[in-house]
Amino acid sequence: MKVSQLMLFGIFFIGISSIEAQEKKSLTLDEAIHLAWAKSNEVSLANTKVNTKKHELQSVNNNRYPDLKISGQYQRLTNASVDLKINKNNSATAEPIPIVNQLMLGQVNASLPIFAGFKIQNSIKAYDNMYQAETASAMQTKEEVAMMVVNYYASLYKAQKTVELLKENQKSAQQRVADFLQLEKNGIIPRNDLLKSQLQVSKIQLSLDSAISDLNIVNMELVSLLKMDSKTKLEIKESDFADFQVSNIPTNDELALKNRKDLESIRLQEKASLANVQIAKSGYYPSISIIGGFTALNLQNIITVQNAMNIGVGVSYDLSGILKNGTNVKIAESKALEVQNSEIMLTDDIKIQVQKAIEGYDLALKQDLVYNQAVEQASENYRIIKDKYDNGLSDTNDLLEADVEQLGSNINRTLARANVIQKYYELLSVSGQLNQTFNLSKI
């Protein structure tokens, strides 16, 4: 019975371990970005807005086609009094007026706009530009989502590597405490040195706990963005993140002003606003349309009308609108000016973003070089201090300080490498090239 219970417990434990292992997942940066493009709420909302503008454009296009209406009536009349004057005479033999208690009427009317002050053409132009602007905005949203993934990915990579290095350093620090404990028992080192080594273990544990907390938070944010199971633990291999080729590095804002989709969107909005000015001015003109129809009428026992077709021209002119429409034109012109000012502001902001990104990337490269040198220096320094300590030429403070410097330099080198990649993609993003880098056509 006991053996059976142990077997069940072992099977249960293996099952739990298997589930936990399944929760861990490795994604390349390219895979993560395409997953975000396919599933994130931001991209879904952007695509929905594009579809809305597309339907609005189709609706405006329908205004070019004729309106066709069919109507019919059936009325029951109660003792209607009919006086047909055209049939009156003085004859005493005139027939009595028939009873009329039913009316049927059917109509088909059509109207085709010919001229409306160019309102239809300009409306189509305005909505077409708004549709294209929304499409460009959706592309910009994908660009921003891709950069969000890059930032989360870099943060997660940095957190994972920091935890790994801290755990390695924690093991060596704990081993040092164990060694110092024996040395202190044998009276070789003072108790103060043992306490210093134990204090370093405590500090490492605090740093490790903080790093694990940061790791869990970033993992949750990235998993949420990718719409994955909340229990999923993403593990980023160095090859998943760092295996990339640096190319097409912008050195000025020329590419940004040409490729940025948010700037393209606002330029298209400006075209739409100018079309809206022309729409407002259409109120100064009359509306002309071709009209036609067909009527069928039956008044019981009195008259029947069939094949009554008509065709003609309809004209309408809102005379009061000539005086009132000036305000609408001024409003449209003011809105167009707002968009123009927004374009100027965005252009200036893009130039600043590009310059900051260029400086940030250059700084990251310099830091990466320095931190790589620092690792070699810190490792050599620790080796020398350790030799001196073993020979009684250096104290515990020097040894622990050298160990901390070595740990810090290793962490900084790892973070610096990830930071170079992050700043590189940031430079591509502000230049409007990030989508192209990850091949948007795949989704």
C-alpha positions in Angstrom: 0.0 0.0 0.0 2.8 2.3 0.9 4.6 1.5 -2.3 1.5 2.3 -4.3 1.1 5.6 -2.6 4.7 6.5 -3.3 4.3 5.5 -7.0 1.2 7.7 -7.3 3.1 10.6 -5.7 6.0 10.1 -8.0 3.7 10.1 -11.1 1.9 13.2 -9.8 5.2 15.0 -9.3 6.4 14.0 -12.7 3.2 15.3 -14.2 3.5 18.6 -12.4 7.1 19.0 -13.5 6.1 18.2 -17.1 3.3 20.9 -17.0 5.8 23.5 -15.6 8.2 22.6 -18.3 5.6 23.0 -21.0 4.9 26.5 -19.7 8.4 27.7 -20.6 8.7 28.9 -24.2 11.4 30.4 -26.3 10.6 32.9 -29.1 12.9 34.7 -31.4 12.4 38.4 -31.6 11.0 38.1 -35.1 8.5 35.5 -34.0 7.4 37.7 -31.0 6.9 40.7 -33.2 4.8 38.8 -35.7 2.7 37.3 -32.9 2.1 40.8 -31.5 1.0 42.1 -35.0 -1.4 39.2 -35.2 -2.9 39.3 -31.7 -2.3 42.6 -29.9 -5.3 44.8 -29.1 -3.6 47.8 -30.5 -3.2 46.3 -33.9 -6.7 44.9 -33.8 -8.1 48.3 -33.0 -6.1 49.9 -35.8 -7.3 47.4 -38.4 -10.9 47.9 -37.2 -10.5 51.7 -37.8 -9.2 51.1 -41.3 -12.2 48.9 -42.1 -14.5 51.6 -40.7 -13.0 54.2 -43.0 -13.2 51.8 -45.9 -16.9 51.4 -45.4 -17.4 55.1 -45.0 -15.7 55.6 -48.4 -18.0 53.0 -50.0 -21.0 54.8 -48.5 -19.9 58.1 -50.0 -19.2 56.5 -53.4 -22.8 55.3 -53.4 -24.0 59.0 -53.6 -23.0 59.0 -57.3 -25.7 56.5 -58.1 -29.4 57.3 -58.6 -31.9 57.1 -55.8 -34.7 54.7 -56.6 -37.8 54.6 -54.4 -41.0 52.4 -54.6 -44.1 53.3 -52.7 -47.7 52.0 -52.6 -50.9 52.9 -50.8 -54.2 51.2 -50.2 -56.9 53.3 -48.5 -60.4 52.3 -47.6 -62.8 55.2 -48.0 -66.0 55.5 -45.9 -69.0 56.8 -47.9 -66.9 59.2 -49.9 -68.8 62.0 -51.6 -67.6 62.4 -55.2 -68.5 65.4 -57.2 -67.4 65.0 -60.9 -68.0 68.5 -62.3 -66.9 67.5 -65.8 -69.8 65.1 -66.1 -72.5 67.4 -64.9 -75.5 68.2 -67.2 -79.0 69.3 -67.0 -80.4 66.1 -68.2 -82.9 64.5 -65.9 -81.7 61.1 -67.1 -78.1 61.6 -65.7 -76.7 58.4 -64.1 -76.2 58.4 -60.4 -72.7 58.8 -58.9 -71.2 55.4 -58.2 -70.1 54.4 -54.7 -66.4 55.1 -54.0 -64.9 53.4 -51.0 -61.4 52.3 -52.2 -58.2 54.0 -53.4 -55.0 52.3 -54.6 -51.8 54.2 -55.5 -48.4 53.0 -56.6 -45.3 55.0 -57.5 -41.8 54.5 -58.6 -39.5 57.5 -58.4 -35.8 57.9 -59.5 -33.4 60.8 -59.0 -29.9 61.1 -60.4 -27.7 63.9 -59.2 -26.0 65.9 -62.0 -24.5 68.8 -60.2 -24.2 69.6 -56.5 -21.5 72.2 -56.4 -18.8 69.5 -56.7 -19.9 68.2 -53.3 -20.0 64.5 -54.3 -16.6 64.5 -56.0 -14.9 66.3 -53.1 -16.6 64.1 -50.5 -15.2 61.0 -52.3 -11.8 62.7 -52.4 -12.0 63.6 -48.7 -13.0 60.1 -47.5 -10.5 58.4 -49.8 -7.7 60.5 -48.2 -9.0 59.7 -44.8 -9.1 56.0 -45.6 -5.5 56.1 -46.8 -4.6 58.2 -43.7 -6.1 55.6 -41.4 -4.2 52.8 -43.3 -1.0 54.7 -42.7 -1.9 55.2 -39.1 -2.4 51.4 -38.8 1.1 50.8 -40.2 2.5 53.3 -37.6 0.6 51.4 -34.9 2.3 48.2 -36.1 5.7 50.0 -36.0 5.0 51.1 -32.4 3.9 47.7 -31.3 7.0 46.2 -32.8 9.1 48.6 -30.8 7.1 47.7 -27.7 8.1 44.1 -28.2 11.7 45.0 -28.8 11.8 47.0 -25.5 10.0 44.2 -23.6 12.3 41.6 -25.2 15.4 43.5 -24.3 14.2 44.1 -20.7 13.4 40.5 -20.3 16.8 39.4 -21.7 18.6 41.8 -19.4 16.6 40.6 -16.4 17.3 36.9 -17.2 21.0 37.5 -17.7 21.2 39.5 -14.5 19.5 36.8 -12.5 21.8 34.2 -14.0 24.9 36.2 -13.1 23.7 37.0 -9.6 22.9 33.3 -9.0 26.4 32.3 -10.1 27.9 35.0 -7.8 25.7 33.9 -5.0 27.1 30.4 -5.2 30.7 31.6 -5.0 29.8 34.0 -2.2 28.1 31.2 -0.2 31.1 29.0 -0.8 33.3 31.8 0.5 31.2 32.0 3.7 31.6 28.3 4.2 35.4 28.6 3.8 35.5 31.6 6.1 33.5 29.7 8.7 36.1 27.0 8.9 38.9 29.5 8.9 37.2 31.5 11.7 36.7 28.3 13.8 40.4 27.5 13.4 41.3 31.1 14.4 43.0 31.8 11.1 40.7 34.8 10.3 38.9 37.2 12.6 35.1 36.9 13.1 34.8 40.3 11.5 35.9 38.9 8.1 33.3 36.1 8.3 30.6 38.7 9.0 31.6 40.7 6.0 31.4 37.7 3.7 27.9 36.9 5.2 26.8 40.5 4.7 27.9 40.2 1.0 25.7 37.1 0.6 22.7 39.0 2.1 23.3 41.9 -0.3 23.5 39.5 -3.3 20.2 37.9 -2.1 18.5 41.3 -2.0 19.7 42.1 -5.5 18.7 38.7 -6.7 15.2 39.0 -5.3 14.8 42.4 -6.9 16.0 41.1 -10.3 13.6 38.1 -10.1 10.7 40.5 -9.4 11.7 42.6 -12.4 11.9 39.5 -14.5 8.4 38.3 -13.5 6.9 41.7 -14.2 8.5 42.1 -17.7 7.6 38.5 -18.5 3.9 39.2 -17.6 3.8 42.4 -19.7 5.3 40.7 -22.7 3.0 37.6 -22.4 0.0 39.8 -22.0 0.9 41.8 -25.2 1.3 38.5 -27.1 -2.0 37.1 -25.8 -0.3 34.0 -24.5 -1.2 32.0 -21.4 -0.5 34.1 -18.3 1.5 31.2 -16.8 3.9 31.1 -19.8 7.5 31.7 -18.9 9.5 33.1 -21.8 13.1 32.1 -22.0 15.2 34.2 -24.3 18.4 32.6 -25.7 21.2 34.9 -26.7 20.9 33.8 -30.3 17.1 34.7 -30.2 18.0 38.3 -29.4 21.5 39.0 -30.4 21.7 37.3 -33.8 21.0 40.3 -36.1 22.8 42.1 -38.8 23.3 45.9 -38.6 22.4 47.5 -41.9 20.8 50.7 -43.3 21.8 52.7 -40.2 20.3 56.2 -40.7 22.7 59.1 -40.3 20.2 61.9 -40.7 16.4 62.5 -40.7 16.0 62.2 -44.5 14.7 58.6 -44.4 12.4 59.4 -41.4 10.7 62.3 -43.2 10.2 59.9 -46.2 9.1 56.7 -44.4 7.3 57.7 -41.2 3.7 56.5 -41.5 2.4 59.0 -38.9 3.8 61.8 -41.0 2.3 60.3 -44.1 -1.1 60.0 -42.3 -1.2 63.6 -41.3 -0.3 64.7 -44.8 -3.2 62.7 -46.1 -5.4 64.2 -43.5 -4.3 67.6 -44.8 -5.5 66.7 -48.3 -8.8 65.5 -46.8 -9.2 68.8 -44.9 -8.7 70.8 -48.1 -11.4 68.7 -49.8 -13.6 69.5 -46.9 -13.1 73.2 -47.6 -14.4 72.6 -51.1 -17.4 70.6 -49.7 -18.3 73.6 -47.5 -18.1 75.9 -50.5 -20.6 73.7 -52.4 -23.3 75.4 -50.4 -22.9 78.4 -52.7 -24.2 76.4 -55.7 -27.6 75.0 -56.7 -28.3 71.3 -56.9 -29.4 69.8 -60.2 -30.7 66.3 -60.8 -32.6 64.3 -63.4 -35.9 62.9 -62.0 -38.3 60.4 -63.4 -41.0 58.1 -62.3 -44.0 55.9 -62.9 -47.5 56.2 -61.3 -50.5 53.8 -61.2 -53.8 55.0 -59.7 -57.1 53.3 -59.1 -60.1 55.1 -57.5 -62.9 52.5 -57.4 -65.6 53.0 -60.0 -64.2 56.5 -60.9 -60.8 56.5 -62.5 -57.9 54.2 -63.4 -54.5 55.6 -64.4 -51.8 53.3 -65.9 -48.4 53.8 -67.5 -48.2 57.4 -66.2 -44.5 58.0 -66.7 -42.6 61.2 -66.1 -39.1 62.6 -66.6 -37.6 66.0 -66.0 -35.0 68.1 -64.3 -35.1 69.1 -60.6 -33.3 72.2 -59.3 -32.9 73.3 -55.7 -31.1 76.4 -54.4 -30.9 77.3 -50.7 -30.9 81.1 -51.0 -30.5 81.6 -47.2 -27.4 79.2 -47.3 -25.6 81.8 -49.4 -25.5 84.0 -46.3 -25.1 81.3 -43.7 -22.5 79.1 -45.6 -19.6 81.5 -45.0 -19.3 80.3 -41.5 -19.1 76.7 -42.5 -16.3 77.6 -45.0 -14.3 79.4 -42.3 -14.7 76.4 -40.0 -13.4 74.0 -42.7 -10.5 76.4 -43.5 -9.6 76.7 -39.8 -9.5 72.9 -39.4 -7.3 72.6 -42.5 -4.9 75.1 -40.9 -4.9 73.0 -37.7 -3.8 70.0 -39.6 -1.1 72.0 -41.4 0.3 73.2 -38.1 0.2 69.7 -36.7 2.2 68.5 -39.6 4.9 71.1 -39.0 5.0 70.2 -35.3 5.3 66.5 -36.1 8.1 67.1 -38.6 10.1 69.0 -36.1 9.5 66.3 -33.5 10.6 63.6 -35.8 13.9 65.4 -36.5 14.5 65.6 -32.8 13.6 61.9 -32.3 16.0 60.8 -35.0 18.9 62.9 -33.6 18.3 61.5 -30.1 18.2 57.9 -31.5 21.4 58.5 -33.5 23.2 59.8 -30.3 21.7 57.0 -28.2 23.0 54.3 -30.6 26.5 55.8 -30.9 26.6 56.0 -27.1 25.5 52.4 -26.7 28.3 51.3 -29.0 30.9 53.2 -27.0 29.6 51.8 -23.7 29.6 48.3 -25.1 33.3 48.7 -26.0 34.2 50.1 -22.6 32.3 47.5 -20.7 34.0 44.7 -22.6 37.3 46.1 -21.6 36.1 46.5 -18.0 35.3 42.8 -17.8 38.9 41.9 -18.7 40.2 44.5 -16.2 37.9 43.4 -13.4 38.7 39.8 -13.9 42.4 40.4 -13.8 42.0 42.7 -10.8 40.1 40.0 -8.9 42.8 37.4 -9.8 45.6 39.7 -8.5 43.7 40.6 -5.3 42.8 36.9 -4.7 46.5 36.0 -5.0 47.5 38.7 -2.6 44.7 37.7 -0.1 45.9 34.0 -0.2 49.4 35.2 0.5 48.3 37.6 3.3 49.1 40.7 1.4 45.5 41.9 1.0 42.5 42.0 3.4 39.0 40.8 3.1 37.6 44.2 2.2 39.8 44.3 -0.9 38.8 40.7 -1.9 35.0 41.4 -1.5 35.3 44.7 -3.3 37.1 43.1 -6.2 34.4 40.4 -6.4 31.6 43.0 -6.5 33.4 44.9 -9.3 33.8 41.7 -11.3 30.1 40.9 -10.9 29.2 44.5 -11.9 31.3 44.5 -14.9 29.9 41.1 -16.1 26.3 42.4 -15.7 27.1 45.7 -17.4 28.7 43.9 -20.4 25.6 41.8 -20.8 23.3 44.8 -20.5 25.4 46.9 -22.8 25.2 44.3 -25.6 21.4 44.1 -25.3 21.3 47.9 -25.2 23.2 48.2 -28.5 20.5 46.0 -30.2 17.7 47.9 -28.5 19.1 51.3 -29.6 19.6 50.0 -33.1 16.0 49.0 -33.5 14.9 52.3 -31.9 16.8 54.1 -34.5 15.1 52.1 -37.2 11.7 52.7 -35.6 12.1 56.5 -35.5 13.2 56.4 -39.1 10.2 54.3 -40.2 12.1 51.2 -41.1 11.3 48.8 -38.4 8.3 47.1 -40.1 10.4 46.6 -43.2 13.1 45.0 -41.1 10.7 42.3 -39.8 9.0 41.8 -43.1 5.4 43.0 -42.5 4.2 41.0 -45.5 4.5 37.8 -43.5 1.4 38.5 -41.4 
